[in-house]
Amino acid sequence: MTVPVHGLPLLVREGLVVFVVPPHLKGPRSLRVTAVESDGRWGQLVAFDGVSGLDAAEGLVGRMLLARSADLPDDLALHDAEALQGREVEDESLGRLGTITEVMMGPANDVWVVEGPLGEVLLPVVESVVSDVPEEGPITVRVPGGMLDGGGQE
């Protein structure tokens, strides 16, 4: 069973090559994922090429699996809770909304909790609201019409 860390979403997929950390002194240091099952909530049941039997699987317990950054999803920045907390958010029309204080993971999409001059704003992390997370500076969003008291963008 794999479980994401640091607030990241479930990222393991079939065909992904991962690196075991800390590595074993002898044996493979990288593994290819051959199957993944998940209920989308708690983790993923994962099978690896060359890992057969309970003894081999138990040797992976408590270890981290790292993937190449090039193999991660393009939209990973939208879900990296640790990197997002403290980032400034502004709406295209309304201006400054505040600072991301929490990233809540939902079954369909994440939700950013933004605290600022308009109070607490819950922003769904969907493409129509958040299309990009720049490496620095404020994150520009499009608040859906009627989402905030007093209106919002139509």
For each residue, the residues with C-beta under 8 A, 3 or more apart:
1: 43 44 45 46
2: 10 12 43 44 46 65
3: 42 43 44
4: 7 8 9 10 11 43
5: 8 64
6: 80 81 82
7: 4 79 80 81 82 103 105
8: 4 5 11 76 79 80 81
9: 4 79 105 110
10: 2 4 38 40 43 44
11: 4 8 16 67 72 73 76
12: 2 16 18 33 36 44 46 65
13: 16 33 36
14: 33 34 35 36
15: 32 33
16: 11 12 13 32 33 67 71
17: 30 31 32 33 67 68 71
18: 12 30 31 33 65 66 67
19: 23 29 30 31 65 66 67
20: 23 24 28 29 30 31 60 63 64 65
21: 63 64 65 66
22: 63
23: 19 20 29
24: 20 27 28 29 59
25:
26:
27: 24 59
28: 20 24 31 50
29: 19 20 23 24
30: 17 18 19 20
31: 17 18 19 20 28 48 49 50 51 65
32: 15 16 17 48 49 50
33: 12 13 14 15 16 17 18 36 46 47 48 49
34: 14 47 48 49
35: 14 46 47
36: 12 13 14 33 44 45 46 47
37: 44 45
38: 10 43 44 45
39: 42
40: 10 107
41: 107
42: 3 39
43: 1 2 3 4 10 38
44: 1 2 3 10 12 36 37 38
45: 1 36 37 38
46: 1 2 12 33 35 36
47: 33 34 35 36 51
48: 31 32 33 34 51 60
49: 31 32 33 34
50: 28 31 32 56
51: 31 47 48 56 57 60
52: 56
53: 56 57
54: 57 58
55: 58 59
56: 50 51 52 53 59 60
57: 51 53 54 60 61
58: 54 55 61
59: 24 27 55 56
60: 20 48 51 56 57 63
61: 57 58
62:
63: 20 21 22 60
64: 5 20 21
65: 2 12 18 19 20 21 31
66: 18 19 21
67: 11 16 17 18 19 71 72
68: 17 71 72
69: 72
70:
71: 16 17 67 68
72: 11 67 68 69 76
73: 11 76
74:
75: 78 79
76: 8 11 72 73 79 80
77: 80 83 84 133
78: 75 110 125 130 133
79: 7 8 9 75 76 103 110 125
80: 6 7 8 76 77 83 84
81: 6 7 8 84 85 102 103
82: 6 7 85
83: 77 80 87
84: 77 80 81 87 100 103 112 133
85: 81 82 100 101 102 103
86: 99 100
87: 83 84 99 100 133 138 139
88: 96 98 99 137 138 139
89: 96 97 98 99 100 112 114 116 123 138 139 140 141
90: 94 95 96 97 138 139 140 141
91: 94 95 97 140 141 142 143 153
92: 140 141 142 153
93: 143 153
94: 90 91 97 118 143 148 152 153
95: 90 91
96: 88 89 90 116 117 138
97: 89 90 91 94 114 116 117 118 121 123 141 143
98: 88 89 114 115 116 117 118 121
99: 86 87 88 89 114 115 116
100: 84 85 86 87 89 103 112 113 114 139
101: 85 113 114 115
102: 81 85 112 113
103: 7 79 81 84 85 100 110 111 112 113
104: 110 111 112 113 122
105: 7 9 110
106: 109 110 111
107: 40 41
108:
109: 106 124 125 126
110: 9 78 79 103 104 105 106 124 125
111: 103 104 106 122 123 124 125
112: 84 89 100 102 103 104 122 123 125 130
113: 100 101 102 103 104 120 121 122
114: 89 97 98 99 100 101 120 121 122 123
115: 98 99 101 119 120 121
116: 89 96 97 98 99 119 121
117: 96 97 98
118: 94 97 98 121 148
119: 115 116
120: 113 114 115
121: 97 98 113 114 115 116 118 143 147 148
122: 104 111 112 113 114
123: 89 97 111 112 114 129 130 141 143
124: 109 110 111 129
125: 78 79 109 110 111 112 129 130
126: 109 129 130
127: 130 131
128: 142 144
129: 123 124 125 126 141 142 143 144
130: 78 112 123 125 126 127 133 139 141
131: 127 142
132: 139 140
133: 77 78 84 87 130 139
134: 137 139
135:
136:
137: 88 134
138: 87 88 89 90 96
139: 87 88 89 90 100 130 132 133 134
140: 89 90 91 92 132
141: 89 90 91 92 97 123 129 130
142: 91 92 128 129 131 153
143: 91 93 94 97 121 123 129 147 148 152 153
144: 128 129 147 152 153
145: 151 152 153 154
146: 151 152
147: 121 143 144 152
148: 94 118 121 143 151 152
149:
150:
151: 145 146 148 154
152: 94 143 144 145 146 147 148
153: 91 92 93 94 142 143 144 145
154: 145 151
